């Protein structure tokens, strides 16, 4: 099932006061949502929660919530951090079935910058989407979506349809949606030169 297990306890009380009391006891408060059940306040020991969070496999991944002998697959969708200490202070979990189809944003990463001729010549990779929302079974969520920049030239656009998705995943946006493009001074100079040539031709034609 999931690699990460969160051992939780039920949280007594609700609201800011109860959350602060939990933090004073070395706990991180959170709320479990979803399914056909009411939201439930829970807590996780702060050191255990930090350990799970810093693996990079907590947010946006299927994890196992454990309460006593009971277990529940969940997705961690939000973690709030303290603005000064950068410590986790609250989290939201959502109940799911292990094979349930869900929609979730997955980060998009780019590889092989050095093998892109357009970037070698001084072009710039302009990223329009840093993550892509896909529909995928909860137990098959990819950690990242990788785009290979090999051979990319100035003027090239990379679209959603260019991304290789997992077998059972589909993008929730149109395949023609632009994820990134390679732009640069060279392209602008070429366009200006072409426009200049057209203007000169038009001028000469007008004089004749």
C-alpha positions in Angstrom: 0.0 0.0 0.0 1.5 3.4 1.0 5.1 3.9 2.1 4.2 6.4 4.8 2.1 5.7 7.9 0.7 8.5 10.0 -0.2 7.4 13.5 -3.0 9.7 14.6 -5.0 10.4 17.8 -8.5 12.0 17.9 -8.3 15.7 18.8 -10.5 16.9 21.6 -12.3 20.1 20.9 -12.1 22.3 17.8 -11.0 25.8 16.9 -7.9 27.8 17.4 -7.7 27.2 21.2 -7.7 23.4 20.8 -5.1 23.6 18.0 -2.8 25.7 20.1 -3.1 23.3 23.0 -2.2 20.4 20.8 0.9 22.2 19.5 2.0 22.9 23.1 1.9 19.2 23.7 4.2 18.5 20.8 1.5 17.6 18.3 0.5 18.8 14.9 -3.3 19.3 14.6 -5.2 18.3 11.4 -8.6 17.5 10.0 -9.6 14.3 8.1 -12.2 15.0 5.4 -14.0 13.1 2.7 -15.9 10.0 2.0 -19.4 9.6 3.5 -18.2 10.6 7.0 -18.1 13.8 8.9 -14.8 15.7 9.3 -12.7 14.5 12.2 -10.0 16.5 14.2 -6.8 14.5 14.6 -3.3 15.0 15.8 0.1 13.5 14.9 3.3 13.7 17.0 5.3 16.7 15.6 8.5 14.7 15.2 6.7 11.9 13.3 4.9 14.4 11.1 8.1 16.3 10.2 9.8 13.1 9.3 7.0 12.1 7.0 6.8 15.6 5.5 10.5 15.9 4.7 10.6 12.6 2.8 8.8 14.6 0.0 6.3 11.7 -0.3 3.6 13.1 2.0 1.8 15.8 0.1 0.0 14.6 -3.0 0.7 11.0 -2.3 -1.3 8.0 -1.0 -0.4 7.5 2.7 -1.8 5.3 5.4 -3.6 6.8 8.4 -3.5 4.6 11.4 -5.7 4.9 14.5 -5.2 2.0 16.9 -5.8 -1.1 14.9 -7.8 0.8 12.2 -6.2 2.0 9.0 -7.4 4.3 6.2 -5.8 5.3 2.9 -5.7 9.1 2.7 -4.3 11.8 0.5 -2.5 14.7 2.3 -3.6 17.8 0.3 -2.5 20.7 2.4 0.1 21.5 5.1 0.3 24.9 6.7 3.8 26.1 7.9 4.6 28.6 10.5 5.8 31.8 8.7 8.8 32.3 11.1 9.9 28.8 12.3 8.8 27.0 9.1 7.4 24.2 11.2 4.2 22.4 10.2 1.3 23.8 12.2 -1.8 22.2 10.5 -2.7 19.6 7.9 -5.6 18.4 5.9 -6.2 14.8 4.9 -8.8 13.3 2.6 -10.2 9.8 2.8 -9.9 7.8 -0.4 -10.3 4.2 -1.6 -6.9 2.8 -2.5 -7.8 2.4 -6.2 -10.2 5.3 -6.4 -9.8 7.6 -9.4 -8.8 11.1 -8.1 -7.8 14.4 -9.6 -4.5 15.7 -8.2 -1.8 18.2 -9.3 1.6 16.6 -10.0 4.8 18.7 -10.4 6.3 19.0 -13.8 10.1 18.8 -14.0 12.4 19.4 -17.0 15.5 17.4 -17.9 18.5 17.6 -20.2 18.7 21.4 -20.5 22.2 21.0 -21.8 20.9 18.9 -24.8 18.6 21.7 -26.0 20.2 23.6 -28.8 17.9 26.6 -28.3 19.0 26.9 -24.7 22.6 26.5 -25.6 22.3 29.5 -28.0 21.1 31.7 -25.2 17.4 30.9 -25.3 15.2 30.9 -22.3 12.8 28.2 -21.0 9.6 30.0 -20.1 7.5 27.7 -17.9 3.7 28.2 -18.0 2.7 25.2 -15.9 4.8 24.1 -12.9 2.3 21.3 -12.2 -0.3 19.5 -14.1 -3.6 18.2 -12.8 -4.3 14.6 -13.8 -6.9 12.0 -13.1 -5.3 8.8 -11.8 -5.9 5.9 -9.4 -4.9 6.9 -5.9 -2.3 4.2 -5.6 -0.6 5.1 -8.9 0.1 8.8 -8.4 3.4 9.7 -10.0 5.9 11.7 -8.0 6.6 13.9 -11.0 6.0 14.4 -14.7 9.2 14.6 -16.7 9.7 16.6 -19.9 12.9 15.9 -22.0 14.3 19.1 -23.5 16.7 17.2 -25.8 16.6 18.8 -29.3 14.4 21.7 -28.3 15.0 24.8 -30.4 14.1 28.5 -29.9 10.5 28.9 -30.9 9.5 25.4 -29.8 6.4 25.0 -27.6 5.9 22.1 -25.3 2.3 21.0 -24.9 0.5 18.8 -22.5 0.2 16.2 -25.2 4.0 16.0 -25.3 4.1 14.7 -21.7 4.3 11.0 -21.2 1.7 10.2 -18.6 1.4 6.9 -16.6 -0.7 4.2 -18.3 -3.8 4.8 -16.2 -3.6 8.6 -16.0 -5.2 11.3 -18.1 -4.7 15.1 -18.1 -7.6 17.2 -17.0 -6.8 20.0 -19.5 -6.7 20.1 -23.3 -3.6 18.4 -24.9 -2.9 21.7 -26.8 -2.3 23.6 -23.5 1.2 25.0 -23.5 3.4 23.8 -20.6 6.5 25.7 -21.6 8.3 27.3 -24.5 11.8 28.1 -25.6 12.3 31.8 -26.4 15.3 34.0 -27.0 16.8 37.1 -28.5 17.6 35.2 -31.7 14.0 34.6 -32.4 13.1 38.2 -31.8 15.9 39.4 -34.1 14.8 37.0 -36.8 11.2 38.3 -36.5 12.3 41.9 -36.6 14.5 41.2 -39.7 11.6 39.6 -41.4 9.3 42.4 -40.6 11.9 44.9 -41.8 12.3 43.1 -45.1 8.5 43.1 -45.6 8.3 46.8 -44.8 11.1 47.5 -47.3 9.4 45.5 -50.0 6.1 47.3 -49.3 7.9 50.7 -49.5 9.6 49.8 -52.8 6.3 48.6 -54.2 4.7 51.8 -53.2 7.4 53.9 -54.9 7.0 52.0 -58.2 
